[in-house]
Amino acid sequence: MADRRCVFIDFDGTFAHQGIAPRAHAEAVRRARANGHVILLCTGRPASIVAPEVAELFDGLVASAGAWIRVGDQLLEDQRFPEQLGRRAVEVLAGHDVPFVLETPEALLCTPRSARELRSRARRPAPVDGLGRGLQDLIDAIVLPEDPAACSFAKISLWGSPAGWRTSPPRSAPGVGALPNSISDDATSGELHLSSIDKADGMRRVAQHLGLGIGATVGIGDGMNDLGMLRAAGTAFAVDGAPEVVRQAAGGVSIPGPQQHGILTAFERLGLL
């Protein structure tokens, strides 16, 4: 067996295609775990929109891009927007009539308008032999709170921003960062997050918890929110077609996308199977 590794795998565009994970990826994770390696999903999604059959494949979950971390049954982190900052961000988005959802480990918190727009995008998916249900996993997590600005949340996803996600209204608030949405490639869609939190922090926290050095970590991803993880990991893989800066963060090493079972390729190269 190869030296014990702790592998962190992005979900959208890496482990799954359009929210559906191929069964070959699921089997690769099971085999690597059976060989003594620790495999975690490391995603920008909140835990509430990771399908249970996907979550149970892994030893743990780094969700909300590092804000929420679970290893086994132990919750290691659950960081949220500070109350005043969160309220202000929600009020500004609502004041500019920008559709948004508040991402929490328990649910996607929506205004009625945002819920209608999300539900209107749902289509009956084509039959796919895989795990997860695509956009339906998001739809099922929707909850309509009476006062969204009073809610506790880890991230905000938005779409339809008139100026695009890069200059969305709350972006200028101290401590708030913005990234393109990891699920949609719509130029108006983005994610607002606490700039002090990164997937790399989640990776380090898990490695420390397990008593492993950073050299034993592996990061695999395809998006801008994977940059920190790929740069910090002992070994890194980008996905073919990822932005150039992402490929550079992985040292130019890449694997095929999920439709070509790239996780299986990565695990074979690492000797995990």
Contacts in CASP RR format, 6 or more apart in sequence:
PFRMAT RR
TARGET T0000
AUTHOR 0000-0000-0000
METHOD contacts of the structure
MODEL  1
MADRRCVFIDFDGTFAHQGIAPRAHAEAVRRARANGHVILLCTGRPASIV
APEVAELFDGLVASAGAWIRVGDQLLEDQRFPEQLGRRAVEVLAGHDVPF
VLETPEALLCTPRSARELRSRARRPAPVDGLGRGLQDLIDAIVLPEDPAA
CSFAKISLWGSPAGWRTSPPRSAPGVGALPNSISDDATSGELHLSSIDKA
DGMRRVAQHLGLGIGATVGIGDGMNDLGMLRAAGTAFAVDGAPEVVRQAA
GGVSIPGPQQHGILTAFERLGLL
1 35 0 8 1.000
1 36 0 8 1.000
2 35 0 8 1.000
2 37 0 8 1.000
2 270 0 8 1.000
2 271 0 8 1.000
2 272 0 8 1.000
3 216 0 8 1.000
4 36 0 8 1.000
4 37 0 8 1.000
4 38 0 8 1.000
4 212 0 8 1.000
4 216 0 8 1.000
5 37 0 8 1.000
5 38 0 8 1.000
5 216 0 8 1.000
5 217 0 8 1.000
5 218 0 8 1.000
5 235 0 8 1.000
5 270 0 8 1.000
5 272 0 8 1.000
6 37 0 8 1.000
6 38 0 8 1.000
6 39 0 8 1.000
6 40 0 8 1.000
6 206 0 8 1.000
6 207 0 8 1.000
6 210 0 8 1.000
6 212 0 8 1.000
6 216 0 8 1.000
6 217 0 8 1.000
6 218 0 8 1.000
7 32 0 8 1.000
7 37 0 8 1.000
7 38 0 8 1.000
7 39 0 8 1.000
7 40 0 8 1.000
7 217 0 8 1.000
7 218 0 8 1.000
7 219 0 8 1.000
7 220 0 8 1.000
7 267 0 8 1.000
7 270 0 8 1.000
7 272 0 8 1.000
8 40 0 8 1.000
8 41 0 8 1.000
8 42 0 8 1.000
8 62 0 8 1.000
8 199 0 8 1.000
8 203 0 8 1.000
8 206 0 8 1.000
8 217 0 8 1.000
8 218 0 8 1.000
8 219 0 8 1.000
8 220 0 8 1.000
8 229 0 8 1.000
8 233 0 8 1.000
9 15 0 8 1.000
9 29 0 8 1.000
9 39 0 8 1.000
9 40 0 8 1.000
9 41 0 8 1.000
9 42 0 8 1.000
9 219 0 8 1.000
9 220 0 8 1.000
9 221 0 8 1.000
9 263 0 8 1.000
10 42 0 8 1.000
10 43 0 8 1.000
10 44 0 8 1.000
10 182 0 8 1.000
10 220 0 8 1.000
10 221 0 8 1.000
10 222 0 8 1.000
10 223 0 8 1.000
10 226 0 8 1.000
10 229 0 8 1.000
11 19 0 8 1.000
11 21 0 8 1.000
11 41 0 8 1.000
11 43 0 8 1.000
11 44 0 8 1.000
11 45 0 8 1.000
11 50 0 8 1.000
11 54 0 8 1.000
11 182 0 8 1.000
12 19 0 8 1.000
12 43 0 8 1.000
12 44 0 8 1.000
12 45 0 8 1.000
12 182 0 8 1.000
12 183 0 8 1.000
13 221 0 8 1.000
13 222 0 8 1.000
13 239 0 8 1.000
13 257 0 8 1.000
13 258 0 8 1.000
14 220 0 8 1.000
14 221 0 8 1.000
14 222 0 8 1.000
14 226 0 8 1.000
14 239 0 8 1.000
14 257 0 8 1.000
14 258 0 8 1.000
14 263 0 8 1.000
15 21 0 8 1.000
15 25 0 8 1.000
15 41 0 8 1.000
15 54 0 8 1.000
15 258 0 8 1.000
15 263 0 8 1.000
16 22 0 8 1.000
16 25 0 8 1.000
16 54 0 8 1.000
16 131 0 8 1.000
16 132 0 8 1.000
16 258 0 8 1.000
17 257 0 8 1.000
17 258 0 8 1.000
17 259 0 8 1.000
18 134 0 8 1.000
19 132 0 8 1.000
19 133 0 8 1.000
19 134 0 8 1.000
19 135 0 8 1.000
19 137 0 8 1.000
19 183 0 8 1.000
20 125 0 8 1.000
20 128 0 8 1.000
20 130 0 8 1.000
20 131 0 8 1.000
20 132 0 8 1.000
20 133 0 8 1.000
20 134 0 8 1.000
21 54 0 8 1.000
21 130 0 8 1.000
21 131 0 8 1.000
21 132 0 8 1.000
21 258 0 8 1.000
22 129 0 8 1.000
22 130 0 8 1.000
22 258 0 8 1.000
22 259 0 8 1.000
22 261 0 8 1.000
23 129 0 8 1.000
23 130 0 8 1.000
23 131 0 8 1.000
24 261 0 8 1.000
24 263 0 8 1.000
24 264 0 8 1.000
25 258 0 8 1.000
25 261 0 8 1.000
25 262 0 8 1.000
25 263 0 8 1.000
25 264 0 8 1.000
26 57 0 8 1.000
26 130 0 8 1.000
26 131 0 8 1.000
28 261 0 8 1.000
28 263 0 8 1.000
28 264 0 8 1.000
28 267 0 8 1.000
28 273 0 8 1.000
29 39 0 8 1.000
29 57 0 8 1.000
29 58 0 8 1.000
29 263 0 8 1.000
30 57 0 8 1.000
31 267 0 8 1.000
31 272 0 8 1.000
31 273 0 8 1.000
32 39 0 8 1.000
32 267 0 8 1.000
32 272 0 8 1.000
32 273 0 8 1.000
33 39 0 8 1.000
33 59 0 8 1.000
35 272 0 8 1.000
35 273 0 8 1.000
37 272 0 8 1.000
38 59 0 8 1.000
38 210 0 8 1.000
38 212 0 8 1.000
39 57 0 8 1.000
39 58 0 8 1.000
39 59 0 8 1.000
40 58 0 8 1.000
40 59 0 8 1.000
40 60 0 8 1.000
40 61 0 8 1.000
40 62 0 8 1.000
40 71 0 8 1.000
40 206 0 8 1.000
41 50 0 8 1.000
41 54 0 8 1.000
41 55 0 8 1.000
41 57 0 8 1.000
41 58 0 8 1.000
41 60 0 8 1.000
41 61 0 8 1.000
41 62 0 8 1.000
41 63 0 8 1.000
42 61 0 8 1.000
42 62 0 8 1.000
42 66 0 8 1.000
42 199 0 8 1.000
42 202 0 8 1.000
42 203 0 8 1.000
42 219 0 8 1.000
42 229 0 8 1.000
43 50 0 8 1.000
43 61 0 8 1.000
43 62 0 8 1.000
43 63 0 8 1.000
43 65 0 8 1.000
43 182 0 8 1.000
44 63 0 8 1.000
44 64 0 8 1.000
44 65 0 8 1.000
44 66 0 8 1.000
44 155 0 8 1.000
44 182 0 8 1.000
44 191 0 8 1.000
44 199 0 8 1.000
44 225 0 8 1.000
45 63 0 8 1.000
45 64 0 8 1.000
45 103 0 8 1.000
45 182 0 8 1.000
45 183 0 8 1.000
46 63 0 8 1.000
46 64 0 8 1.000
46 68 0 8 1.000
46 103 0 8 1.000
46 104 0 8 1.000
46 105 0 8 1.000
46 108 0 8 1.000
46 154 0 8 1.000
46 155 0 8 1.000
47 55 0 8 1.000
47 61 0 8 1.000
47 63 0 8 1.000
47 64 0 8 1.000
47 68 0 8 1.000
47 70 0 8 1.000
47 105 0 8 1.000
47 106 0 8 1.000
48 103 0 8 1.000
48 104 0 8 1.000
48 105 0 8 1.000
48 106 0 8 1.000
48 107 0 8 1.000
48 108 0 8 1.000
48 141 0 8 1.000
49 103 0 8 1.000
49 108 0 8 1.000
49 137 0 8 1.000
49 138 0 8 1.000
49 141 0 8 1.000
50 61 0 8 1.000
50 63 0 8 1.000
50 137 0 8 1.000
51 131 0 8 1.000
51 132 0 8 1.000
51 133 0 8 1.000
51 137 0 8 1.000
53 131 0 8 1.000
53 132 0 8 1.000
54 131 0 8 1.000
54 132 0 8 1.000
55 61 0 8 1.000
57 131 0 8 1.000
59 71 0 8 1.000
59 72 0 8 1.000
60 70 0 8 1.000
60 71 0 8 1.000
60 72 0 8 1.000
60 206 0 8 1.000
61 68 0 8 1.000
61 69 0 8 1.000
61 70 0 8 1.000
62 68 0 8 1.000
62 69 0 8 1.000
62 199 0 8 1.000
62 202 0 8 1.000
62 203 0 8 1.000
62 206 0 8 1.000
63 69 0 8 1.000
63 70 0 8 1.000
63 105 0 8 1.000
64 79 0 8 1.000
64 103 0 8 1.000
64 105 0 8 1.000
64 154 0 8 1.000
64 155 0 8 1.000
64 193 0 8 1.000
64 197 0 8 1.000
65 155 0 8 1.000
65 191 0 8 1.000
65 193 0 8 1.000
65 197 0 8 1.000
65 198 0 8 1.000
65 199 0 8 1.000
65 225 0 8 1.000
66 77 0 8 1.000
66 79 0 8 1.000
66 197 0 8 1.000
66 198 0 8 1.000
66 199 0 8 1.000
66 201 0 8 1.000
66 202 0 8 1.000
67 77 0 8 1.000
67 78 0 8 1.000
67 79 0 8 1.000
67 80 0 8 1.000
67 154 0 8 1.000
67 155 0 8 1.000
67 193 0 8 1.000
67 194 0 8 1.000
67 197 0 8 1.000
68 75 0 8 1.000
68 77 0 8 1.000
68 78 0 8 1.000
68 79 0 8 1.000
68 105 0 8 1.000
68 154 0 8 1.000
69 75 0 8 1.000
69 76 0 8 1.000
69 77 0 8 1.000
69 202 0 8 1.000
69 205 0 8 1.000
69 206 0 8 1.000
70 76 0 8 1.000
71 206 0 8 1.000
71 209 0 8 1.000
71 210 0 8 1.000
74 209 0 8 1.000
76 205 0 8 1.000
76 206 0 8 1.000
76 209 0 8 1.000
77 202 0 8 1.000
77 205 0 8 1.000
78 105 0 8 1.000
78 154 0 8 1.000
79 154 0 8 1.000
79 194 0 8 1.000
79 197 0 8 1.000
80 104 0 8 1.000
80 152 0 8 1.000
80 153 0 8 1.000
80 154 0 8 1.000
81 89 0 8 1.000
81 152 0 8 1.000
81 153 0 8 1.000
81 154 0 8 1.000
81 194 0 8 1.000
83 152 0 8 1.000
85 173 0 8 1.000
85 175 0 8 1.000
85 176 0 8 1.000
86 149 0 8 1.000
86 153 0 8 1.000
87 149 0 8 1.000
87 150 0 8 1.000
88 170 0 8 1.000
88 173 0 8 1.000
89 156 0 8 1.000
89 170 0 8 1.000
89 173 0 8 1.000
89 176 0 8 1.000
89 192 0 8 1.000
90 100 0 8 1.000
90 102 0 8 1.000
90 148 0 8 1.000
90 149 0 8 1.000
90 151 0 8 1.000
90 156 0 8 1.000
91 149 0 8 1.000
92 169 0 8 1.000
92 170 0 8 1.000
93 100 0 8 1.000
93 156 0 8 1.000
93 158 0 8 1.000
93 168 0 8 1.000
93 169 0 8 1.000
93 170 0 8 1.000
94 111 0 8 1.000
94 148 0 8 1.000
94 149 0 8 1.000
95 169 0 8 1.000
96 161 0 8 1.000
96 162 0 8 1.000
96 169 0 8 1.000
98 158 0 8 1.000
98 160 0 8 1.000
98 161 0 8 1.000
98 162 0 8 1.000
98 168 0 8 1.000
98 169 0 8 1.000
99 111 0 8 1.000
99 113 0 8 1.000
99 114 0 8 1.000
99 117 0 8 1.000
99 158 0 8 1.000
99 159 0 8 1.000
99 160 0 8 1.000
100 111 0 8 1.000
100 114 0 8 1.000
100 156 0 8 1.000
100 157 0 8 1.000
100 158 0 8 1.000
100 159 0 8 1.000
101 108 0 8 1.000
101 109 0 8 1.000
101 110 0 8 1.000
101 114 0 8 1.000
101 118 0 8 1.000
101 142 0 8 1.000
101 156 0 8 1.000
101 157 0 8 1.000
101 158 0 8 1.000
102 108 0 8 1.000
102 109 0 8 1.000
102 110 0 8 1.000
102 148 0 8 1.000
102 151 0 8 1.000
102 153 0 8 1.000
102 155 0 8 1.000
102 156 0 8 1.000
103 109 0 8 1.000
103 153 0 8 1.000
103 154 0 8 1.000
103 155 0 8 1.000
103 156 0 8 1.000
103 157 0 8 1.000
104 151 0 8 1.000
104 152 0 8 1.000
104 153 0 8 1.000
104 154 0 8 1.000
105 154 0 8 1.000
106 143 0 8 1.000
107 141 0 8 1.000
107 142 0 8 1.000
107 143 0 8 1.000
108 118 0 8 1.000
108 138 0 8 1.000
108 141 0 8 1.000
108 142 0 8 1.000
108 143 0 8 1.000
109 143 0 8 1.000
109 144 0 8 1.000
109 145 0 8 1.000
109 148 0 8 1.000
109 151 0 8 1.000
109 153 0 8 1.000
110 118 0 8 1.000
110 142 0 8 1.000
110 143 0 8 1.000
110 144 0 8 1.000
110 148 0 8 1.000
111 144 0 8 1.000
111 148 0 8 1.000
112 144 0 8 1.000
115 142 0 8 1.000
115 144 0 8 1.000
117 159 0 8 1.000
118 135 0 8 1.000
118 138 0 8 1.000
118 139 0 8 1.000
118 142 0 8 1.000
119 139 0 8 1.000
119 142 0 8 1.000
121 135 0 8 1.000
122 135 0 8 1.000
122 136 0 8 1.000
122 139 0 8 1.000
123 135 0 8 1.000
125 133 0 8 1.000
125 134 0 8 1.000
125 135 0 8 1.000
125 136 0 8 1.000
133 140 0 8 1.000
138 183 0 8 1.000
145 151 0 8 1.000
154 193 0 8 1.000
154 194 0 8 1.000
155 191 0 8 1.000
155 192 0 8 1.000
155 193 0 8 1.000
156 170 0 8 1.000
156 191 0 8 1.000
156 192 0 8 1.000
156 193 0 8 1.000
157 181 0 8 1.000
157 183 0 8 1.000
157 189 0 8 1.000
157 190 0 8 1.000
157 191 0 8 1.000
157 192 0 8 1.000
158 165 0 8 1.000
158 168 0 8 1.000
158 189 0 8 1.000
158 190 0 8 1.000
158 191 0 8 1.000
158 192 0 8 1.000
159 181 0 8 1.000
159 184 0 8 1.000
159 186 0 8 1.000
159 188 0 8 1.000
159 189 0 8 1.000
159 190 0 8 1.000
160 186 0 8 1.000
160 188 0 8 1.000
160 189 0 8 1.000
161 167 0 8 1.000
161 168 0 8 1.000
161 169 0 8 1.000
161 188 0 8 1.000
161 189 0 8 1.000
161 190 0 8 1.000
162 188 0 8 1.000
164 187 0 8 1.000
164 188 0 8 1.000
164 190 0 8 1.000
165 178 0 8 1.000
165 179 0 8 1.000
165 180 0 8 1.000
165 181 0 8 1.000
165 187 0 8 1.000
165 188 0 8 1.000
165 189 0 8 1.000
165 190 0 8 1.000
165 191 0 8 1.000
166 178 0 8 1.000
168 178 0 8 1.000
168 190 0 8 1.000
168 192 0 8 1.000
170 176 0 8 1.000
170 192 0 8 1.000
171 177 0 8 1.000
171 178 0 8 1.000
171 192 0 8 1.000
175 194 0 8 1.000
175 195 0 8 1.000
175 196 0 8 1.000
176 192 0 8 1.000
176 193 0 8 1.000
176 194 0 8 1.000
176 195 0 8 1.000
177 192 0 8 1.000
177 193 0 8 1.000
177 194 0 8 1.000
177 195 0 8 1.000
178 190 0 8 1.000
178 191 0 8 1.000
178 192 0 8 1.000
178 193 0 8 1.000
179 190 0 8 1.000
179 191 0 8 1.000
179 193 0 8 1.000
179 224 0 8 1.000
179 225 0 8 1.000
180 189 0 8 1.000
180 190 0 8 1.000
180 191 0 8 1.000
180 224 0 8 1.000
181 189 0 8 1.000
181 190 0 8 1.000
181 191 0 8 1.000
182 191 0 8 1.000
182 223 0 8 1.000
182 225 0 8 1.000
183 189 0 8 1.000
184 190 0 8 1.000
191 225 0 8 1.000
198 225 0 8 1.000
198 228 0 8 1.000
198 229 0 8 1.000
199 225 0 8 1.000
199 226 0 8 1.000
199 228 0 8 1.000
199 229 0 8 1.000
200 228 0 8 1.000
200 229 0 8 1.000
200 231 0 8 1.000
200 232 0 8 1.000
203 217 0 8 1.000
203 219 0 8 1.000
203 229 0 8 1.000
203 232 0 8 1.000
203 233 0 8 1.000
204 214 0 8 1.000
204 232 0 8 1.000
207 213 0 8 1.000
207 214 0 8 1.000
207 216 0 8 1.000
207 217 0 8 1.000
214 232 0 8 1.000
214 233 0 8 1.000
214 234 0 8 1.000
215 233 0 8 1.000
215 234 0 8 1.000
215 235 0 8 1.000
216 234 0 8 1.000
217 232 0 8 1.000
217 233 0 8 1.000
217 234 0 8 1.000
217 235 0 8 1.000
218 233 0 8 1.000
218 234 0 8 1.000
218 235 0 8 1.000
218 236 0 8 1.000
218 237 0 8 1.000
218 266 0 8 1.000
218 270 0 8 1.000
219 226 0 8 1.000
219 229 0 8 1.000
219 230 0 8 1.000
219 233 0 8 1.000
219 234 0 8 1.000
219 235 0 8 1.000
219 236 0 8 1.000
219 237 0 8 1.000
220 236 0 8 1.000
220 237 0 8 1.000
220 239 0 8 1.000
220 255 0 8 1.000
220 263 0 8 1.000
220 266 0 8 1.000
221 229 0 8 1.000
221 230 0 8 1.000
221 237 0 8 1.000
221 238 0 8 1.000
221 239 0 8 1.000
221 242 0 8 1.000
221 246 0 8 1.000
221 250 0 8 1.000
222 238 0 8 1.000
222 239 0 8 1.000
222 241 0 8 1.000
222 242 0 8 1.000
222 246 0 8 1.000
222 257 0 8 1.000
223 242 0 8 1.000
223 243 0 8 1.000
223 246 0 8 1.000
224 243 0 8 1.000
224 245 0 8 1.000
224 246 0 8 1.000
226 238 0 8 1.000
226 246 0 8 1.000
226 249 0 8 1.000
227 245 0 8 1.000
227 246 0 8 1.000
227 249 0 8 1.000
228 249 0 8 1.000
229 236 0 8 1.000
230 236 0 8 1.000
230 238 0 8 1.000
230 246 0 8 1.000
230 249 0 8 1.000
230 250 0 8 1.000
231 249 0 8 1.000
235 270 0 8 1.000
236 249 0 8 1.000
236 250 0 8 1.000
236 251 0 8 1.000
236 253 0 8 1.000
237 250 0 8 1.000
237 253 0 8 1.000
237 254 0 8 1.000
237 255 0 8 1.000
237 266 0 8 1.000
238 246 0 8 1.000
238 247 0 8 1.000
238 249 0 8 1.000
238 250 0 8 1.000
238 251 0 8 1.000
238 252 0 8 1.000
238 253 0 8 1.000
238 254 0 8 1.000
238 255 0 8 1.000
239 254 0 8 1.000
239 255 0 8 1.000
239 256 0 8 1.000
239 257 0 8 1.000
239 262 0 8 1.000
240 254 0 8 1.000
240 255 0 8 1.000
240 256 0 8 1.000
240 257 0 8 1.000
241 247 0 8 1.000
241 254 0 8 1.000
242 254 0 8 1.000
247 254 0 8 1.000
255 262 0 8 1.000
255 263 0 8 1.000
255 265 0 8 1.000
255 266 0 8 1.000
255 269 0 8 1.000
256 262 0 8 1.000
256 265 0 8 1.000
264 273 0 8 1.000
267 273 0 8 1.000
END
